[in-house]
Amino acid sequence: MAKNLSFRDAKRLMSGNIMVFSMTGLLGNFARSMVFPYASLYILALGGAPKTIGWINFLRPLAGLIVFPIAGDLTDRTSRVKLIVLGNYLSAAFILMYVLAPRWEVVAVAALLQGLGVLGFPPRSALIADSLSPEDRGRGIATMNTISSGLSMFAPYIAGVVVEIHGSNTGVRALYGAMLLLYLASAIIHIRFLQETGPNTEAQMTVSALPRVLREAYRGTPALLRQLPGTLKALAGVIILSFMANGVASSFWVVYAVEQIGLSSSRWGLILLCETALRIVMYIPAGVLVDRWGRTASLLAALLLSLVSIPLFVLAKGFTAALLIRAVIAVASAIAIPASSALMADMVPREIRGRVMAVLGHGGVMIGSAGGGTGGPGVGLLITLPLMIASLAGGYLYDQNPSYPWFFVLITTAISTLLTVLFIRDAKQAEI
């Protein structure tokens, strides 16, 4: 039985690669928590419309259809650290386009190109899984998330004040500039401190080999999925549904809060500050819960909390109601991420982690994301197309009726809960 997380346990877990990712996650999460909640307002300020937001979110994962198979193949046979750093630099380059964008069309092009940054996602997920022992994964992932979220609790409120003072155009543009600097800092830290866990010999990837890699990856994906245990296939279904739910709704939390509930940008930022603070406080207890109660029971509890809370947002009449709803979502999210990520790591053998995580992501079930678009290391090849379709549909659903995105979330969460009850079980013997 898992014990409570002591200071000595935390010190042991937070070493090497896990500490590096915690520190760079601290920078990255702060940047994303500033920018993403207000990215939709930026698009509107540059001449876009709700449908435009949906189209831009549709374009963002598109490049992943090409890059994920390449990244998965390289993760299992070359330097994972170099791939992560290259992904950092690519992301920073395309963020510069957001900073300089004169119209929403440039933001759309930047979103499309930014998909190339997913090159670093499979190696990052593989490094994290490799660096934690099975008995520590729930607590390790939770502790890493606690540290990496330490500054992000303040980011939405700070950003909300900036947007309120300087407007949705200049304010969000400045936030993207800060994001660019923080991403470059993360790249430097990764180069200096990350340690390899992949193959001892590096295979070279040439341009002429790319068509072959893509053919083999797509042709091999069905066989790869067939060899996965039934629980992992069901978990893949839950992950896909969670990303679809966030693809539809995540960009419109702030729009609904401002346009329908009547909150200001700073008041919405204050809600996100409180939510993030609560989630940070909950991460380590949730990780202990995951290791003690089991991955499946914890995931089910998180889904049930979200099933009750998220659809209530359309009934919220003011600041207090919105705050309480986001507080419940914070607890659900704090439980779901370590539960599902640990379940994925437990079931995927080390030698194929790169390819599996390129297809399925790192296993994190995202609940109630209010960040304005869904992505990150949790995205994989199999998730990309459903996410694109859902992101596009979100703009049309909101334009048709502002409540529709949350009805969609209700349906997908109910299906995810059913899949968890019927098909997902903890691994009998966790992979190292």
C-alpha positions as CSV (number, residue, x, y, z in Angstrom):
1,M,0.0,0.0,0.0
2,A,1.3,3.5,-0.9
3,K,2.4,5.6,2.0
4,N,1.8,9.3,2.4
5,L,4.3,11.5,0.5
6,S,7.0,12.6,3.0
7,F,9.7,15.3,2.4
8,R,12.2,12.5,1.8
9,D,10.0,10.9,-0.7
10,A,9.4,14.2,-2.5
11,K,13.2,14.9,-2.6
12,R,13.8,11.4,-4.1
13,L,11.1,11.8,-6.7
14,M,12.1,15.4,-7.6
15,S,15.6,14.6,-9.0
16,G,17.1,14.3,-12.4
17,N,14.8,14.7,-15.4
18,I,11.7,15.0,-13.2
19,M,13.1,18.1,-11.5
20,V,14.2,19.6,-14.9
21,F,10.7,19.1,-16.3
22,S,9.2,20.6,-13.1
23,M,11.3,23.7,-13.5
24,T,10.7,24.2,-17.2
25,G,7.1,23.3,-16.6
26,L,7.0,26.2,-14.1
27,L,8.0,28.6,-16.9
28,G,5.9,27.0,-19.6
29,N,2.7,26.7,-17.5
30,F,3.1,30.4,-16.4
31,A,3.4,31.5,-20.0
32,R,0.5,29.4,-21.2
33,S,-1.7,30.3,-18.2
34,M,-1.2,34.0,-19.1
35,V,-1.9,33.7,-22.8
36,F,-4.3,30.9,-23.6
37,P,-7.3,32.0,-21.5
38,Y,-7.4,35.3,-23.5
39,A,-6.2,34.0,-26.9
40,S,-9.8,33.9,-28.2
41,L,-10.2,37.6,-27.3
42,Y,-7.0,38.3,-29.3
43,I,-8.5,36.6,-32.4
44,L,-11.7,38.6,-32.0
45,A,-9.7,41.8,-31.6
46,L,-7.8,41.1,-34.9
47,G,-11.0,40.9,-36.8
48,G,-12.0,37.3,-36.3
49,A,-15.4,35.8,-35.2
50,P,-16.4,32.8,-33.1
51,K,-16.3,30.6,-36.2
52,T,-12.8,32.0,-36.8
53,I,-11.7,30.8,-33.4
54,G,-13.0,27.3,-34.3
55,W,-11.0,27.3,-37.6
56,I,-7.8,28.4,-36.0
57,N,-8.1,25.7,-33.4
58,F,-8.8,23.2,-36.2
59,L,-5.6,24.2,-37.9
60,R,-3.4,24.0,-34.8
61,P,-3.1,20.2,-34.6
62,L,-3.0,19.6,-38.3
63,A,0.8,19.4,-38.7
64,G,0.8,16.7,-36.0
65,L,-0.6,14.2,-38.5
66,I,2.8,14.3,-40.2
67,V,5.1,15.1,-37.3
68,F,3.8,12.6,-34.7
69,P,4.8,9.4,-36.6
70,I,8.3,10.9,-37.2
71,A,8.6,11.9,-33.6
72,G,7.5,8.5,-32.3
73,D,9.9,6.7,-34.6
74,L,12.8,9.0,-33.6
75,T,12.0,8.8,-29.9
76,D,12.6,5.0,-29.8
77,R,15.9,5.2,-31.8
78,T,17.7,8.5,-31.3
79,S,18.3,11.4,-28.8
80,R,15.2,12.3,-26.9
81,V,16.8,15.4,-25.5
82,K,17.7,16.8,-28.9
83,L,14.1,16.2,-30.1
84,I,12.7,18.1,-27.1
85,V,15.0,21.0,-27.6
86,L,14.2,21.2,-31.3
87,G,10.5,21.2,-30.5
88,N,11.2,24.1,-28.0
89,Y,12.9,26.2,-30.7
90,L,10.2,25.6,-33.3
91,S,7.5,26.6,-30.8
92,A,9.4,29.8,-29.9
93,A,9.8,30.7,-33.6
94,F,6.1,30.4,-34.3
95,I,5.1,32.3,-31.2
96,L,7.0,35.3,-32.6
97,M,4.4,35.3,-35.4
98,Y,1.7,35.7,-32.9
99,V,3.5,38.7,-31.4
100,L,3.8,40.4,-34.8
101,A,0.4,39.4,-36.3
102,P,-1.5,42.3,-37.9
103,R,-4.6,40.3,-38.6
104,W,-6.2,37.0,-37.5
105,E,-5.1,35.3,-40.8
106,V,-1.4,35.5,-39.6
107,V,-2.5,33.9,-36.3
108,A,-4.1,31.1,-38.3
109,V,-0.8,30.5,-40.2
110,A,1.2,30.6,-37.0
111,A,-1.3,28.1,-35.4
112,L,-0.8,25.7,-38.4
113,L,3.0,26.0,-38.2
114,Q,3.1,25.7,-34.5
115,G,1.9,22.1,-34.9
116,L,5.5,21.3,-35.9
117,G,6.4,21.8,-32.2
118,V,4.8,18.4,-31.3
119,L,8.1,16.9,-32.4
120,G,9.1,17.2,-28.7
121,F,6.0,15.7,-27.2
122,P,6.6,11.9,-27.5
123,P,10.2,12.1,-26.2
124,R,9.1,14.2,-23.3
125,S,6.4,11.8,-22.3
126,A,8.8,8.8,-22.7
127,L,11.5,10.5,-20.6
128,I,9.0,11.2,-17.8
129,A,7.7,7.6,-17.8
130,D,11.2,6.2,-17.9
131,S,12.3,8.4,-15.0
132,L,9.7,7.2,-12.5
133,S,9.3,3.7,-11.0
134,P,5.8,2.1,-11.2
135,E,5.1,2.5,-7.5
136,D,5.9,6.2,-7.6
137,R,4.2,7.3,-10.8
138,G,1.0,8.7,-9.3
139,R,2.8,10.7,-6.6
140,G,5.7,11.6,-9.0
141,I,3.5,13.0,-11.7
142,A,1.3,14.8,-9.1
143,T,4.4,16.3,-7.4
144,M,5.8,17.4,-10.7
145,N,2.5,19.1,-11.6
146,T,2.4,20.8,-8.2
147,I,5.9,22.3,-8.7
148,S,5.3,23.2,-12.3
149,S,2.0,25.0,-11.5
150,G,3.5,27.1,-8.6
151,L,3.6,30.3,-10.6
152,S,0.7,29.7,-13.0
153,M,-2.0,30.3,-10.3
154,F,-1.2,34.1,-10.6
155,A,-0.9,34.2,-14.4
156,P,-4.5,34.4,-15.4
157,Y,-5.2,37.2,-13.0
158,I,-2.1,39.2,-14.0
159,A,-2.9,38.6,-17.6
160,G,-6.5,39.7,-17.1
161,V,-5.4,43.0,-15.6
162,V,-3.0,43.5,-18.5
163,V,-5.8,42.8,-21.0
164,E,-8.2,45.1,-19.1
165,I,-5.7,48.0,-19.1
166,H,-4.2,47.6,-22.6
167,G,-7.0,46.0,-24.5
168,S,-7.4,42.6,-26.2
169,N,-5.0,43.5,-29.0
170,T,-2.0,45.1,-27.4
171,G,-2.4,43.3,-24.1
172,V,-2.5,39.8,-25.5
173,R,0.3,40.7,-27.9
174,A,2.5,41.6,-24.9
175,L,1.6,38.3,-23.2
176,Y,2.8,36.4,-26.3
177,G,6.1,38.3,-26.1
178,A,6.6,37.1,-22.5
179,M,5.7,33.6,-23.6
180,L,8.4,33.7,-26.3
181,L,11.1,34.6,-23.8
182,L,10.0,31.9,-21.3
183,Y,10.0,29.2,-24.0
184,L,13.6,30.1,-25.0
185,A,14.7,29.9,-21.4
186,S,13.1,26.4,-21.2
187,A,15.1,25.3,-24.3
188,I,18.4,26.4,-22.7
189,I,17.6,24.5,-19.4
190,H,16.7,21.3,-21.4
191,I,20.0,21.5,-23.3
192,R,22.0,21.9,-20.1
193,F,20.4,19.5,-17.7
194,L,18.2,16.8,-19.3
195,Q,19.7,13.2,-19.2
196,E,19.1,10.6,-21.9
197,T,17.1,7.5,-21.2
198,G,16.7,6.3,-24.8
199,P,18.9,4.2,-27.0
200,N,22.7,4.3,-26.6
201,T,23.2,4.7,-30.4
202,E,21.6,7.5,-32.4
203,A,20.0,6.8,-35.8
204,Q,20.1,9.5,-38.4
205,M,17.0,10.8,-40.0
206,T,17.4,12.2,-43.5
207,V,14.9,14.0,-45.6
208,S,14.8,11.2,-48.1
209,A,13.8,8.8,-45.3
210,L,10.7,10.8,-44.2
211,P,8.3,9.2,-46.7
212,R,9.4,5.7,-45.6
213,V,9.0,6.6,-42.0
214,L,5.5,8.0,-42.6
215,R,4.4,5.0,-44.6
216,E,5.7,2.6,-42.0
217,A,4.2,4.6,-39.1
218,Y,0.7,4.8,-40.6
219,R,0.8,1.2,-41.8
220,G,2.1,0.0,-38.5
221,T,-0.4,1.9,-36.3
222,P,-3.3,-0.6,-36.6
223,A,-0.9,-3.4,-35.6
224,L,0.5,-1.4,-32.8
225,L,-3.0,-0.7,-31.4
226,R,-4.1,-4.3,-31.7
227,Q,-1.2,-5.5,-29.5
228,L,-2.3,-3.1,-26.7
229,P,-4.4,-4.5,-23.8
230,G,-8.1,-3.8,-23.7
231,T,-7.8,-1.4,-20.8
232,L,-5.4,0.7,-22.7
233,K,-7.7,0.8,-25.8
234,A,-10.6,1.9,-23.5
235,L,-8.4,4.5,-21.9
236,A,-7.5,5.7,-25.4
237,G,-11.2,6.2,-26.0
238,V,-11.6,8.2,-22.8
239,I,-8.6,10.4,-23.7
240,I,-9.9,11.1,-27.2
241,L,-13.3,12.0,-25.8
242,S,-11.8,14.3,-23.2
243,F,-9.8,16.2,-25.9
244,M,-12.9,16.4,-28.1
245,A,-14.8,17.9,-25.2
246,N,-12.1,20.5,-24.6
247,G,-11.7,21.1,-28.3
248,V,-15.3,22.2,-28.4
249,A,-15.5,24.2,-25.2
250,S,-12.0,25.4,-24.0
251,S,-11.8,28.5,-26.2
252,F,-15.2,29.7,-25.2
253,W,-15.0,29.6,-21.4
254,V,-13.7,33.2,-21.4
255,V,-16.0,34.3,-24.2
256,Y,-19.0,32.9,-22.4
257,A,-17.9,34.4,-19.1
258,V,-17.5,37.8,-20.6
259,E,-20.4,37.9,-23.0
260,Q,-23.1,35.8,-21.2
261,I,-22.3,36.0,-17.5
262,G,-21.0,39.5,-17.7
263,L,-17.6,39.1,-16.0
264,S,-14.7,41.4,-16.7
265,S,-11.3,40.0,-17.9
266,S,-9.8,40.6,-14.5
267,R,-12.7,38.9,-12.6
268,W,-12.4,35.8,-14.9
269,G,-8.6,35.9,-14.2
270,L,-9.3,35.9,-10.5
271,I,-11.5,32.8,-10.9
272,L,-8.7,31.0,-12.7
273,L,-6.2,32.1,-10.1
274,C,-8.4,30.5,-7.3
275,E,-8.9,27.4,-9.4
276,T,-5.2,27.0,-10.1
277,A,-4.3,27.5,-6.5
278,L,-6.8,24.8,-5.4
279,R,-5.6,22.4,-8.1
280,I,-2.0,22.9,-6.9
281,V,-3.0,22.2,-3.3
282,M,-4.8,19.1,-4.5
283,Y,-2.1,17.6,-6.8
284,I,0.0,15.8,-4.2
285,P,-3.0,14.4,-2.1
286,A,-4.5,13.3,-5.4
287,G,-1.3,11.6,-6.4
288,V,-1.3,9.7,-3.1
289,L,-4.9,8.8,-3.7
290,V,-4.1,7.5,-7.1
291,D,-1.3,5.2,-5.7
292,R,-3.5,4.1,-2.8
293,W,-6.9,3.6,-4.2
294,G,-5.8,2.7,-7.7
295,R,-5.7,4.4,-11.1
296,T,-9.2,3.3,-12.3
297,A,-11.2,4.2,-9.2
298,S,-9.5,7.6,-9.1
299,L,-10.2,8.3,-12.7
300,L,-13.8,7.4,-12.3
301,A,-14.1,9.8,-9.3
302,A,-12.7,12.6,-11.4
303,L,-15.1,11.9,-14.3
304,L,-18.1,11.9,-12.0
305,L,-17.1,15.2,-10.5
306,S,-16.8,16.7,-14.0
307,L,-20.0,15.1,-15.2
308,V,-21.9,17.0,-12.4
309,S,-20.0,20.4,-12.5
310,I,-19.1,21.4,-16.1
311,P,-22.6,21.5,-17.6
312,L,-23.7,23.8,-14.7
313,F,-21.6,26.6,-16.1
314,V,-24.5,27.5,-18.5
315,L,-26.7,28.1,-15.4
316,A,-24.1,30.3,-13.7
317,K,-25.4,33.8,-12.9
318,G,-22.4,35.6,-11.5
319,F,-18.9,35.5,-10.1
320,T,-19.6,33.2,-7.1
321,A,-21.4,30.5,-9.1
322,A,-18.7,30.5,-11.8
323,L,-16.0,30.3,-9.1
324,L,-17.6,27.3,-7.4
325,I,-18.0,25.4,-10.6
326,R,-14.3,26.0,-11.6
327,A,-13.3,24.9,-8.1
328,V,-14.9,21.5,-8.5
329,I,-13.3,21.2,-12.0
330,A,-9.9,21.9,-10.3
331,V,-10.3,19.0,-8.0
332,A,-11.4,16.7,-10.8
333,S,-8.5,17.8,-13.0
334,A,-6.0,17.3,-10.1
335,I,-7.2,13.6,-9.8
336,A,-7.6,12.8,-13.4
337,I,-4.1,13.8,-14.7
338,P,-2.0,11.6,-12.4
339,A,-4.5,8.7,-12.5
340,S,-4.7,8.5,-16.3
341,S,-1.0,9.3,-16.9
342,A,0.1,6.6,-14.4
343,L,-2.3,4.1,-16.0
344,M,-0.8,4.7,-19.4
345,A,2.8,4.4,-18.1
346,D,1.9,1.2,-16.3
347,M,0.7,-0.5,-19.4
348,V,3.2,0.5,-22.1
349,P,6.5,-1.3,-22.4
350,R,9.6,0.9,-22.3
351,E,10.8,-0.2,-25.7
352,I,7.7,1.0,-27.6
353,R,6.8,4.0,-25.4
354,G,7.9,6.5,-28.1
355,R,5.6,5.0,-30.7
356,V,2.6,4.4,-28.4
357,M,2.8,7.9,-26.9
358,A,3.2,9.4,-30.4
359,V,-0.2,7.7,-31.2
360,L,-2.0,8.2,-27.9
361,G,-0.1,11.0,-26.1
362,H,1.1,10.6,-22.5
363,G,-2.3,9.4,-21.3
364,G,-3.5,12.5,-19.5
365,V,-7.3,13.0,-19.4
366,M,-7.9,16.7,-19.6
367,I,-10.9,18.0,-17.7
368,G,-12.5,21.4,-18.1
369,S,-9.6,23.1,-19.8
370,A,-10.2,26.9,-20.0
371,G,-7.0,27.7,-21.8
372,G,-8.3,28.6,-25.2
373,G,-7.4,25.6,-27.3
374,T,-6.3,22.1,-26.4
375,G,-2.9,20.6,-27.1
376,G,0.4,19.8,-25.4
377,P,2.1,16.5,-24.8
378,G,-1.2,14.8,-24.1
379,V,-2.0,15.0,-27.8
380,G,-1.1,12.0,-30.1
381,L,-1.7,11.0,-33.7
382,L,-4.9,9.2,-32.9
383,I,-6.2,12.2,-31.0
384,T,-5.3,14.8,-33.6
385,L,-8.1,14.3,-36.2
386,P,-11.0,14.1,-33.6
387,L,-9.5,17.2,-31.9
388,M,-9.4,19.1,-35.1
389,I,-13.0,18.3,-35.9
390,A,-14.2,19.1,-32.4
391,S,-12.2,22.4,-32.4
392,L,-13.9,23.4,-35.7
393,A,-17.3,22.4,-34.5
394,G,-16.9,24.4,-31.3
395,G,-17.0,27.7,-33.1
396,Y,-20.1,26.7,-35.0
397,L,-21.8,25.3,-31.9
398,Y,-21.2,28.5,-29.9
399,D,-22.3,30.7,-32.8
400,Q,-25.5,28.7,-33.0
401,N,-26.2,28.7,-29.3
402,P,-23.7,29.7,-26.5
403,S,-24.8,26.7,-24.4
404,Y,-24.2,24.0,-27.0
405,P,-20.5,23.5,-26.3
406,W,-21.3,22.5,-22.7
407,F,-24.1,20.1,-23.8
408,F,-21.5,18.4,-25.9
409,V,-19.1,18.1,-22.9
410,L,-22.0,16.5,-20.9
411,I,-22.5,13.8,-23.6
412,T,-18.8,13.0,-24.0
413,T,-18.2,12.9,-20.3
414,A,-21.1,10.5,-19.8
415,I,-19.7,8.2,-22.5
416,S,-16.2,8.4,-20.9
417,T,-17.6,7.4,-17.5
418,L,-19.4,4.4,-19.0
419,L,-16.2,3.3,-20.7
420,T,-14.3,3.6,-17.5
421,V,-16.8,1.5,-15.5
422,L,-17.1,-1.2,-18.1
423,F,-13.6,-1.7,-19.5
424,I,-10.7,0.1,-17.6
425,R,-8.9,-1.8,-14.9
426,D,-5.5,-1.3,-13.2
427,A,-2.5,-3.2,-14.6
428,K,-1.8,-6.5,-12.7
429,Q,2.0,-5.9,-13.3
430,A,3.1,-2.4,-14.1
431,E,5.8,-1.8,-16.7
432,I,9.0,-0.3,-15.5
